[in-house]
Amino acid sequence: MPYRRVIFEENQPFHITSRAVEERKIFEKEDDCYRFIFQVLAVNMGKPAPNLYRRDIIKATESLLQGEDVPAGFIIKQHAPLVSILDFSLVVNHYHFYLVSNIKNGISNFIKKLNISFAMYFNLKYHRKGSLFGSRYKSVPVETDFQANAVSRYVSIINPLDVYQGGWRENGLNNEKQAFDFLKRYKFSSFPDKIGERFSKIIAPKEVIEKYCPLQNLNSRDYSEFVKQFLKERSNRDNRLIFLE
């Protein structure tokens, strides 16, 4: 089947997934996760500044996740943000985004820049060569409220739970309370932002989130209760459900 180039129109949200080649575990170490998050902000507005090895990227990214601006000299700003990020998660060998293009083909430009930038960092650090991500990433347009809620849940809840407990989709969660606590603590997803635990700078403004994520019109308490019920239904005490990617 011939390759069909996807046109990412402005204001059209998409679910994006990109996997590392050879199922390589690129998000196994926290410092690599921090670096990826930093690259997300950098390439969305321009590019990382040179000589970053002299700067504390982890501390800067922690501040970024807590809602503070990145210190001057870390990023070279070249344009307005290419995309608005509604949800994200890093899951060992791949990442997920639920996002919307701010300009035509903003998503394709963002993903291309992000994958190249992170691959350069990763290859230099681990003394490897070649592509780090598969040549084609998965993109699915989100066109209904039902689909938007499902994608948001899939990105920020279901996938991070794979980090918490392998095989939970087939066998059920061992402990739904511990699962919820993990989701709250897991820094490399948008879930803490969704329940009001933090206000990360890489996440779109509240009014944009509410436009494309209908469930976010719930207050933080009601959304947390919705998630707790979802986790309870997926515990190994209840009916076991299999989620297919």
N, C-alpha and C positions, 0 to 999 in steps of 0.2 A: 504494500500500500504506500503510495507516495506521501512524503512529508507535507503536511498542511500547516503553514505558518499561522499562528493565532494572532489576531489583531486585538490588542487590549484597549478597548475604548475607555475614554474618560468616564468616571462615575460608575463603571461596571465592576462589582466585586468578584473576586476569584478566590478559590482555595488552591494554594500552590504547595506542592511537595517536591523536594529534591533530595535524592539519596546519594551517599558516597559510593564510589566504585568499590567492588569487591566486598560490599557490606562492611567496610572499614569503620571502626568505632572512633569517629572523629570528635564526638562530644562526651567522651568518657572522663576527661579531666576538666576540673572547674576552670582552670586558667584558659583553656581553649574555648570553653563556653563564653566566658567573659569577653574574650577577644572577638568572637563571632558577633556578640551583641553590640560591641563597639563598632564593628565594621558595618552593621546594619544602619546605624545612625550616620556614619561617615559617608557611605556610598549613596545614601538616600538624599544627601544634601551636597555632595561633592566627592571628596576623597580624604583618606587619612593623611595627616601631615608626615613629613619625612622624619627619620631618626626617632621613631616612637620607642625603640628599645631603651632609650634613656628615660622614658617616662613611666609612671605607674598606671598602666592600663587598667589593672584590676580595680584599683581604688577609684579611678575615674568612672569606670562602668558601674560600680556599686552606687556611686552618686547618681549616675544617669538613671538607674533602676529605681532609685528613691525619689526621683522627680527633680533633681538638681541639674543645672546646665553643665556640660562638659567644659573643663577649664580651657582657656584660650591657648592656642598652639597645638591642640590635638587634632583638629579637623580643618581642612581647607574648604570653606563653603563656596560653591560655584553656581548653585541654582536653588530654586524652591524645592521642597520635597517631591520626589518622583511619585511616591505612593503614600497612602495613609494606611497604617497597620492597625487592624481591628483585633486580631488575635495572633499569637505565635507560640511555638513550642519547639524545643530541641530534644531529640529522642535518640541518643547514642549514635546512630549511623545515618540519621536524616533529620530534616527540619520541616516544619509546617508553618505556613502563613495563611491567614485569612485577611485579604487586603483589597484595596481599591486604588485604581490608577488615578492620579491627579492630572495627568496629561495623556495624550494618545501614546500607547506603547510604553507608558511609564513602568509597568510591571516587568516587561521583558528587559528593559534597560537596567532596572534595579536588580533583578535576579542575575543577569549577566555580570554586572559589576561586582555584586556580592560574592558570587562563586569564584570569580577570578581573584578577587582581593584576598579572600580567606584561603584559597588554595596556595597563593604565594606565601602567606604567613606559615601555613601548615607544612608546606614542602620544605621551606627553609629551616623550620624548627626540627623537623624529623628526618632531614636529609633524604628526601625522596624527590622524584621527578614525575612529571606527567599530570594528567587530569585528576582532580580529586572527586568531582561530582560527575554523575552520568551525563551524557551529552544532551539528553532530553529530560526536562522536568515535567511533572504532571500538573496540568491546570484544568480546573473545572469551574465554569461560570456559576455564580449563585444568583438565582433569579426569583425566588419566592421567600416569604417569611419563614415557612416551614424549613426550607433548605438552609436558610441563614442560621436558624437556631441549631439545626443539626450539625452544620459545619463548625460553628462556634464551639459547641459542646465537644465535638470530635477533636478539634485542635487543642483546646485548653484544658480538657478534662480527661477524655479517653486516652489520648496518646501519652500524656505525662504519667498516667497510671501504669504504663508499660515499664517506666523507669522504676516505679515503686514496687511492682510485683509482676514478674514475668509469668505469662500464662494465665493471667487473671481473666482474660476474655473467654477462655474455654472453661476454666475451673471455678470462676467466681472470686470475689474479693474475700480475703481471710478476715479482714477487720475494717468495716466501713468508716469507723471513727478515725483510725490511724491513717486510712487512705485520704480522708478529708484534711487531716493535719499535714500530711505530706504535700498535698496540692497547695496548701497555704504557704508552706515553707519552700517549695521548689521555685527557685529564683528564675529559672530559664524557661518560663512560660508566662502567659498573660493572666493566668488565673488569679494571682494575688491582686492584680489591678482590677479584675472584674468584681471582687468582693470588697473593694475599698481598703485593702491592706497596704497598698502603695499606689503611686501615681507616676509610673514610668514615663520618661520623656520620649521613648520610641513609640508609644501607643498614641493613636489618634485622639483628638479632643473628645470630650464626653458627647457633644452634640452629634459628632460623626459616628461614634460608636452606637448611639441610640438609633440612628437612622438605619444602620445596616445590621444591627443585632437587636431584634425586637425584645428579647428576654432582658436586655439591659435596661429596659424601662422599669423593671422591678427595682426596689431599693435593695441595698446590700444584704440586709437581713433576710428578705424574702428570697433573693437569689441564692443565698447560702442554704436556706431550707430546701429549695428546689434541688440543689446539688446533693444535699445529704439524702434526700429521698431517692434520687437517681442512684447513688452509691449503695443504699440499702437494698434496692431492687436488684443490684448486680452482685450482692454478696453471695457467698457459697451456701447461705442458709435459704436462699430464695431460688427462683427459677434461673438457671444458667443460660446466658445469652452469648452467642458468638458474634463478634463484630468483624466484618470483612472490610479490609482497606480497599 
